Amino acid sequence: MANPPHGGVLKDLLARDASKHEDLAQEAENLPAIILTERQLCDLELIISGGFSPLDGFMNEKDYNEVVENLRLTDGNLFSMPICLDVSQTAINELGLRPGARATLRDFRDDRNLAIITVDDVYKPNKPKEAKEVFGGDEEHPAVKYLYKTAQEYYLGGQVEAISRLNHYDYVALRYTPAELRTHFDKLGWSRVVAFQTRNPMHRAHRELTVRAARSRQANVLIHPVVGLTKPGDIDHFTRVRVYQALLPRYPNGMAVLGLLPLAMRMGGPREAIWHAIIRKNHGATHFIVGRDHAGPGKNSKGVDFYGPYDAQYAVEKYRTELGIEVVPFQQMIYLPDSDEYKPDDEVQDGVRTLNISGTELRSRLRTGRDIPEWFSYPEVVKVLRESHPPKYKQGFTVFLTGYQNSGKDAVARALDVTLNQQGGRSVSLLLGETVRSELSSELGFSHTDRSKNIHRIAFVAAELTKAGAAVIAAPIAPFEDSRQSARETISQYGNFYLIHIATSLQYSEKTDKKGVYAKARKGEIKGFTGVDDPYEEPQKPDLRVDLESTTVRSAVHQVVLLLESEGLLERL
């Protein structure tokens, strides 16, 4: 038999409310609707499936305060993480959200009604206290940032009645609810299950760690990766799941099962580790691996760890009896080349030769195409990672040129387009300012707001092309620093971004203007013209600055090409 759920009863709301499905579905159509965010959807999915048992809704103020202060619900059950439905004052007013009211909880992705909440209370949380008690208070912590910058002003508490499961179109066969996973364990005859939480790709060390943990407990392994929301910058879950699938045959026959967890992580270290243990207990696990710096976000900008390396292990061990799940603490696994084996760090004797590849080194090897040895990872895992993270010379990038009208940026852009197309290796897309204005932004004017919208659209298109592996050359005027920085942030998520300032002076640009647009602007025939009656903010830190008053287009293009070559982007062309 699987481990009993936390609180004694699995709160599977989908099963509980199945008999009144039709009535709830009809009622939901006529109720005011709260459109859930991605994080709220993750929370709701685990509430209605029983993953957050003993919760059967979003926390009211009393439960919230108890959890923040004492890691407990008002009924006495241990629970370490606030699970709250944040709403704005506008939503409260427009939807009539007050105690006793009922509202539909709706999926923003497909407008499906998922559940109905009966409002218990609407309250204003003590965010500074929540930030300090739950996450440690560091303003750079991702959960604290979310709390202050994204979460709405009020929380809504109340019980939930389930209407439908969330629709997923990826890895459907691996998305077990707690009840389904428990049934699966029973079918396999598993009574002792070690759960392994991860938000990263798994390599040979992870396989050795989980096999060692299972054998020491005479148990089987549940590989239970998070596929909801993880730390910004983490490898996407599509790649990770393909890695787990590739790794699974490397386990002894019948030892391991892969199941996906739609959790929105908070990166809350010790508090999160307790929460993770509760969730795995609800999924039927009897043991839970807690590693070094479990669910920690790393270091802040000063290089200080948000949490101690073993704080999470200490926290879970403190509540071990109450949790009802055995903690399997593990230190970092170290490779010993002379014996071709992995051992925990605390079992490696002084003087023994060891090898290691850090995360930074792994990313460098993927980026450059260098070898990743089999002692570190299996060939089939490396193959998946290389497909999703090709070396730099196969990655997309954006060259973003900015400067005055007639500064020469369009000439540089066109010449660079020809040069990159001549060299081959990847598709090249040219986004000239006038073309984008005509095809994408014809309704926009030249106010600061409209100019920013135009740059935002260019950045969106460039980001999508960069993600697809193209070389993108964008050449708008882009007169404002905030818009250029926003474009950098948008595009840099998917590939390298290079800001090139065509620093030709206003006087020279105007003097060599053969189209006469500056003359028209001086006469007032063109309004909002950059450099005449609208400002141009010079880039403070461009990646390259060229002045076509003192150099040629050919030379400017060559400087850009040298920059790209120095970054390894043209290495194999």
C-alpha positions in Angstrom: 0.0 0.0 0.0 1.1 3.5 -0.8 1.8 6.0 2.0 -1.4 7.6 3.5 -2.0 11.1 2.3 -1.1 14.1 4.5 -4.0 14.8 6.9 -5.3 11.2 6.4 -7.6 11.8 3.4 -6.7 12.5 -0.2 -8.7 15.6 -1.2 -9.3 14.5 -4.7 -11.9 17.1 -5.6 -12.3 15.8 -9.1 -13.6 12.5 -7.8 -15.5 14.1 -4.9 -17.5 16.5 -7.2 -18.0 14.2 -10.2 -21.6 13.4 -9.2 -22.6 17.1 -9.5 -20.4 17.9 -12.5 -23.3 18.9 -14.8 -24.9 21.2 -12.2 -21.5 22.9 -11.4 -20.7 23.3 -15.1 -24.0 25.0 -15.8 -23.7 27.2 -12.7 -20.2 28.3 -13.7 -21.5 29.7 -17.0 -23.6 32.2 -15.1 -21.1 33.3 -12.4 -18.5 36.1 -12.5 -15.2 34.6 -13.6 -11.7 35.0 -12.2 -9.2 34.4 -15.0 -6.3 32.5 -13.5 -2.7 33.3 -14.1 -0.2 30.6 -14.9 0.9 30.3 -11.3 -2.6 30.2 -10.1 -3.4 27.4 -12.6 -0.6 25.3 -11.2 -1.9 25.8 -7.7 -5.5 25.0 -8.7 -4.4 21.9 -10.5 -2.8 20.5 -7.4 -5.6 21.6 -5.2 -8.3 19.8 -7.2 -6.2 16.6 -7.8 -5.3 16.3 -4.1 -1.6 17.1 -4.5 -2.0 19.8 -1.8 -4.0 17.7 0.6 -5.4 18.5 3.2 -6.2 21.7 1.3 -9.5 21.8 -0.5 -9.3 25.4 -1.6 -7.2 28.6 -1.4 -6.2 29.6 2.1 -8.4 32.0 4.1 -6.8 34.6 6.3 -6.7 32.5 9.4 -5.0 29.6 7.7 -2.7 32.0 5.8 -1.5 33.7 9.0 -1.0 30.3 10.8 1.1 29.0 7.9 3.2 32.1 7.7 3.8 32.3 11.4 3.8 28.6 12.5 3.9 26.4 9.4 0.5 25.0 10.3 -3.1 25.2 9.2 -5.7 26.1 11.8 -6.7 22.4 12.1 -3.2 21.7 13.3 -1.9 20.0 10.2 1.7 20.9 9.2 1.8 23.0 6.0 4.7 25.2 5.1 3.8 27.3 2.1 0.9 29.8 1.7 -1.4 28.8 -1.2 -3.3 32.0 -1.9 -5.5 33.3 -4.7 -4.4 36.9 -5.3 -6.9 39.4 -6.8 -6.9 43.1 -7.5 -9.2 45.7 -6.0 -10.7 46.2 -9.5 -11.6 42.5 -9.7 -13.1 42.6 -6.2 -15.3 45.5 -7.2 -16.3 44.3 -10.7 -16.9 40.7 -9.8 -18.6 41.3 -6.4 -16.1 39.2 -4.5 -17.2 39.1 -0.8 -17.8 36.4 1.8 -20.4 34.0 0.6 -20.1 34.9 -3.1 -19.4 32.3 -5.7 -17.1 32.7 -8.7 -15.9 30.6 -11.6 -12.1 29.9 -11.8 -11.3 30.0 -15.5 -8.2 29.0 -17.5 -6.7 31.9 -19.4 -5.3 29.6 -22.1 -8.6 28.2 -23.4 -11.4 29.9 -21.5 -12.5 26.6 -19.9 -14.2 26.7 -16.5 -12.2 24.6 -14.1 -13.8 25.1 -10.7 -16.1 27.3 -8.6 -14.8 29.0 -5.4 -17.1 29.9 -2.6 -15.5 33.0 -1.0 -14.7 32.6 2.7 -13.0 36.0 3.0 -11.1 38.7 1.1 -8.1 40.0 3.0 -5.0 42.1 2.6 -1.9 40.0 3.4 1.1 41.3 5.4 3.5 41.0 2.5 6.6 42.1 4.4 5.9 39.4 7.0 5.3 36.8 4.4 8.5 37.7 2.6 10.5 37.5 5.8 9.0 34.4 7.5 8.5 32.2 4.4 11.4 33.2 2.1 13.9 34.9 4.4 13.2 38.5 3.4 15.9 39.1 0.8 14.4 41.5 -1.8 16.3 39.7 -4.6 14.7 36.3 -3.8 12.5 35.4 -6.9 9.5 34.7 -4.7 9.8 38.0 -2.8 10.1 39.8 -6.1 6.9 38.0 -7.3 5.2 38.9 -4.1 5.9 42.7 -4.4 5.9 43.1 -8.2 3.4 40.6 -9.6 1.0 39.3 -6.9 -2.1 41.4 -6.5 -2.9 43.5 -3.4 -5.6 41.2 -1.9 -6.0 37.4 -1.3 -9.2 35.5 -1.7 -9.8 32.5 0.5 -12.4 29.8 0.1 -13.3 26.2 -0.7 -13.2 24.9 -4.3 -15.5 22.6 -6.2 -13.9 21.0 -9.2 -15.5 21.0 -12.7 -12.7 19.9 -15.1 -9.1 18.9 -15.2 -6.7 21.3 -16.9 -6.0 20.5 -20.5 -2.5 19.5 -21.3 -1.2 18.6 -24.8 2.3 17.5 -23.8 3.4 14.2 -22.2 -0.2 13.4 -21.2 0.6 9.8 -20.3 3.2 11.0 -17.7 0.8 13.4 -16.0 -0.4 11.3 -13.1 -2.7 12.7 -10.4 -2.0 11.5 -6.9 -4.8 9.0 -7.1 -3.6 7.7 -10.5 0.0 7.4 -9.3 -1.1 5.5 -6.1 -3.1 3.1 -8.3 -0.1 2.7 -10.5 2.1 1.8 -7.5 -0.5 -0.8 -6.4 -0.6 -2.3 -9.9 3.2 -2.7 -9.8 3.2 -4.0 -6.3 5.3 -1.2 -5.0 5.0 -0.5 -1.2 8.3 1.5 -0.7 8.9 4.4 -3.1 11.7 6.9 -3.0 10.7 10.2 -4.7 13.3 12.3 -6.5 12.5 16.0 -7.1 14.3 17.8 -9.8 14.0 20.9 -12.1 17.2 20.2 -14.0 18.4 17.6 -16.5 19.6 14.4 -14.9 23.0 12.9 -15.6 24.9 9.9 -14.4 25.4 11.3 -10.9 21.7 11.6 -10.4 21.1 8.1 -11.6 23.7 6.8 -9.2 22.2 8.8 -6.4 18.7 7.6 -6.9 19.7 3.9 -7.4 21.8 4.1 -4.3 18.9 5.6 -2.3 16.5 3.0 -3.6 18.8 0.0 -2.8 19.6 1.3 0.7 15.8 1.3 1.4 14.9 -1.7 -0.6 12.5 0.6 -2.6 11.7 1.7 -6.1 12.2 5.2 -7.5 9.7 7.9 -8.5 11.4 10.4 -10.8 9.1 13.4 -10.1 10.3 16.5 -12.0 8.6 19.8 -11.8 7.0 20.9 -15.1 5.0 23.9 -13.9 7.0 27.0 -13.0 10.6 26.8 -11.9 13.5 29.2 -11.5 13.8 31.8 -14.3 16.5 30.7 -16.7 16.0 27.0 -16.1 16.1 24.6 -19.1 12.6 24.2 -20.5 10.6 21.3 -19.4 10.2 19.8 -22.9 14.0 19.3 -23.1 14.2 18.0 -19.5 11.4 15.4 -20.0 13.1 14.1 -23.1 16.3 13.8 -21.0 14.4 11.8 -18.3 12.9 9.6 -20.9 16.3 8.9 -22.4 17.7 8.2 -19.0 15.0 5.8 -17.8 16.3 2.7 -19.5 19.6 3.1 -17.7 17.9 2.1 -14.4 17.8 -1.6 -13.4 14.7 -3.2 -15.0 11.5 -2.1 -13.3 13.2 0.1 -10.6 12.0 3.5 -11.7 8.8 5.3 -12.9 8.6 8.8 -14.4 5.7 11.1 -13.4 5.4 14.9 -14.0 4.4 17.4 -11.3 2.6 20.6 -12.5 4.0 22.6 -9.5 4.7 26.4 -9.5 7.9 26.4 -7.4 8.6 29.3 -5.1 12.3 28.4 -4.6 11.7 28.6 -0.9 14.5 26.4 0.4 13.6 24.9 3.8 9.9 25.8 3.7 9.7 24.5 0.1 11.5 21.2 1.1 8.8 20.5 3.7 6.1 21.4 1.1 7.7 19.1 -1.5 7.7 16.3 1.1 4.0 16.7 1.7 3.3 16.7 -2.0 5.3 13.5 -2.6 3.5 11.9 0.4 0.2 12.7 -1.2 1.4 11.1 -4.4 2.1 7.9 -2.4 5.9 8.1 -1.8 7.3 6.7 1.4 10.7 8.3 1.1 11.9 11.6 -0.3 15.4 12.6 -1.4 16.5 16.0 -0.1 19.8 17.1 -1.6 22.2 20.0 -1.1 20.5 23.4 -1.2 17.2 21.8 -2.1 14.8 24.2 -3.9 17.2 27.1 -3.3 17.6 30.0 -5.8 21.4 30.1 -5.4 23.1 33.4 -4.5 22.0 37.0 -4.6 23.8 39.8 -6.5 26.4 40.1 -3.6 27.3 36.4 -3.9 25.5 35.5 -0.7 23.5 32.2 -0.6 19.8 32.7 0.1 19.9 29.6 2.2 22.6 27.4 3.8 23.5 24.2 1.9 21.8 21.9 4.3 19.0 24.1 5.7 16.4 22.2 3.8 17.6 18.8 5.1 17.5 20.1 8.7 14.0 21.5 8.2 12.5 18.3 6.8 14.3 16.2 9.4 12.8 18.4 12.2 9.3 17.5 11.1 10.1 13.9 10.0 7.7 12.1 12.3 4.8 14.5 11.6 5.4 14.4 7.9 5.1 10.6 7.8 7.7 10.4 5.0 11.3 9.3 5.5 13.9 11.8 4.4 16.8 10.5 2.4 19.5 13.1 2.8 22.2 13.1 0.1 25.4 15.1 -0.4 26.9 15.9 -3.8 27.9 12.8 -5.8 31.6 12.7 -6.8 33.2 10.8 -9.7 36.3 8.7 -8.9 38.0 7.9 -12.2 40.4 5.3 -10.9 37.6 3.1 -9.8 35.0 4.4 -12.3 32.3 5.0 -9.7 30.4 7.8 -8.0 30.4 8.3 -4.2 28.8 10.8 -1.9 31.1 13.7 -1.0 31.4 12.6 2.6 32.6 9.1 1.6 35.5 10.3 -0.5 38.8 9.9 1.3 41.4 12.6 1.2 43.9 12.3 -1.6 41.6 10.3 -3.9 41.5 11.6 -7.5 38.2 13.0 -8.5 36.6 14.6 -11.6 33.7 17.0 -11.9 32.0 19.1 -14.5 30.2 22.2 -13.1 26.9 23.5 -14.6 28.9 26.4 -16.1 31.4 24.1 -17.7 28.6 21.9 -19.1 26.9 24.9 -20.6 30.2 26.0 -22.1 30.8 22.5 -23.7 27.2 22.5 -25.1 27.8 26.1 -26.5 31.1 25.3 -28.2 30.3 21.7 -29.2 33.2 20.3 -27.1 33.1 16.7 -25.8 31.0 15.7 -22.8 32.5 12.5 -21.4 30.4 9.4 -20.7 31.5 9.3 -17.1 29.5 12.5 -16.6 26.4 11.9 -18.8 25.1 9.2 -21.0 25.4 9.7 -24.8 21.6 9.6 -25.3 21.2 12.4 -22.7 23.9 14.5 -24.3 22.2 14.0 -27.7 18.9 15.5 -26.4 20.7 18.4 -24.8 22.7 19.2 -28.0 19.5 19.1 -30.0 17.9 21.7 -27.7 21.1 23.7 -27.1 23.1 23.8 -30.3 26.6 25.3 -30.3 26.8 29.0 -30.8 27.5 28.9 -34.5 24.1 27.3 -34.9 22.2 29.6 -32.6 20.1 32.6 -33.6 21.1 36.2 -32.7 20.0 39.7 -33.2 22.0 42.7 -34.4 20.0 45.8 -33.4 21.2 49.1 -35.1 20.1 52.4 -33.8 20.8 56.0 -34.9 19.4 59.1 -36.6 17.4 59.1 -39.8 20.0 58.9 -42.7 22.8 58.1 -40.2 23.7 55.1 -42.4 22.1 52.4 -40.3 19.9 51.2 -43.1 22.9 51.0 -45.4 24.9 49.0 -42.8 21.9 46.8 -42.2 21.4 46.0 -45.9 25.2 45.3 -46.4 25.3 43.1 -43.3 22.3 41.2 -44.6 24.1 40.5 -47.9 27.3 39.5 -46.0 25.6 37.0 -43.7 23.5 35.5 -46.5 26.7 35.1 -48.6 28.4 33.2 -45.8 25.3 30.9 -45.2 24.7 28.6 -42.3 21.5 30.2 -41.0 18.6 32.2 -42.4 18.9 36.0 -42.2 15.9 38.3 -41.6 16.1 42.1 -42.2 13.8 44.4 -40.2 14.3 47.9 -41.5 12.5 50.7 -39.6 10.5 51.9 -42.6 9.4 48.3 -43.5 8.2 47.6 -40.0 6.4 50.9 -39.8 4.6 50.0 -43.0 3.8 46.3 -42.4 3.4 46.1 -38.6 2.9 49.5 -37.1 1.1 51.6 -39.7 -1.5 52.8 -37.2 1.1 54.1 -34.7 2.3 57.7 -34.5 5.5 59.1 -33.1 4.7 59.8 -29.5 7.0 58.2 -26.9 4.3 55.6 -26.2 3.8 54.7 -29.9 7.6 54.6 -30.6 7.9 52.2 -27.6 5.1 50.0 -29.0 6.9 49.9 -32.3 10.2 48.8 -30.7 8.3 46.2 -28.6 6.8 44.7 -31.8 10.2 44.6 -33.5 11.6 42.9 -30.4 8.8 40.3 -30.3 9.4 39.4 -34.0 13.2 39.4 -33.5 12.9 37.2 -30.4 10.8 34.6 -32.3 13.2 34.5 -35.2 16.2 34.4 -32.9 14.6 31.5 -31.0 14.2 29.7 -34.4 17.9 30.0 -35.1 17.9 33.0 -37.5 20.3 35.9 -37.7 18.1 39.0 -37.3 19.1 42.5 -38.3 16.8 45.2 -36.9 17.4 48.9 -37.9 14.8 51.2 -36.3 15.7 54.7 -35.1 14.8 53.5 -31.5 15.5 56.9 -29.9 14.8 55.9 -26.3 17.0 54.0 -23.9 14.2 52.3 -22.0 12.8 50.8 -25.3 16.2 49.6 -26.4 16.8 48.0 -23.0 13.4 46.4 -23.1 14.2 45.0 -26.5 17.5 43.6 -25.2 15.7 41.8 -22.3 13.0 40.4 -24.6 15.5 39.0 -27.2 18.2 37.9 -24.9 15.9 35.2 -23.5 16.4 33.3 -26.8 19.9 34.3 -28.1 22.6 36.9 -28.2 21.6 40.5 -28.7 24.1 43.2 -30.0 23.2 46.9 -29.8 25.1 48.7 -32.5 25.0 52.5 -32.3 25.5 54.2 -35.7 26.9 57.3 -34.1 26.8 59.6 -37.2 26.1 63.1 -36.0 22.8 64.8 -36.5 24.5 67.6 -38.4 26.1 65.1 -40.9 22.9 63.1 -41.2 21.0 66.2 -42.1 23.7 67.6 -44.4 23.8 64.4 -46.5 20.0 63.9 -46.6 19.1 63.6 -50.3 15.4 62.8 -49.6 14.8 66.2 -48.0 13.0 64.8 -44.9 15.1 67.0 -42.5 14.2 70.1 -44.5 10.5 69.2 -44.3 10.8 68.6 -40.6 12.5 72.0 -40.1 9.6 73.6 -42.0 7.1 71.9 -39.7 5.8 69.7 -42.4 6.7 66.6 -40.5 6.0 66.5 -36.8 7.7 64.4 -34.1 10.9 64.1 -36.1 13.9 62.7 -34.2 16.6 65.2 -33.8 14.4 68.2 -34.9 11.5 68.4 -32.5 11.9 65.0 -30.8 14.9 63.8 -28.7 17.4 61.0 -29.4 18.9 59.4 -26.3 22.4 58.2 -27.1 23.0 54.5 -26.0 25.1 54.5 -22.9 26.7 51.0 -23.3 26.3 49.8 -26.9 28.2 46.6 -27.9 29.7 48.6 -30.8 29.7 52.2 -31.9 30.5 53.3 -35.5 30.4 56.7 -37.0 29.8 56.8 -40.8 31.1 60.4 -41.0 34.6 59.0 -40.4 34.3 55.4 -41.7 32.7 53.5 -44.6 29.8 51.1 -44.6 32.1 48.3 -45.6 34.3 49.0 -42.6 31.3 49.2 -40.3 30.0 45.9 -41.5 33.4 44.3 -41.1 33.5 45.5 -37.4 30.1 43.9 -36.8 31.3 40.6 -38.4 34.4 40.7 -36.2 32.2 41.1 -33.2 30.0 38.2 -34.2 33.1 36.0 -34.9 34.7 36.9 -31.5 31.5 35.6 -29.9 31.8 32.3 -31.8 28.6 32.9 -33.8 30.3 32.6 -37.2 32.9 30.0 -36.2 32.0 27.4 -38.7 30.9 29.6 -41.6 
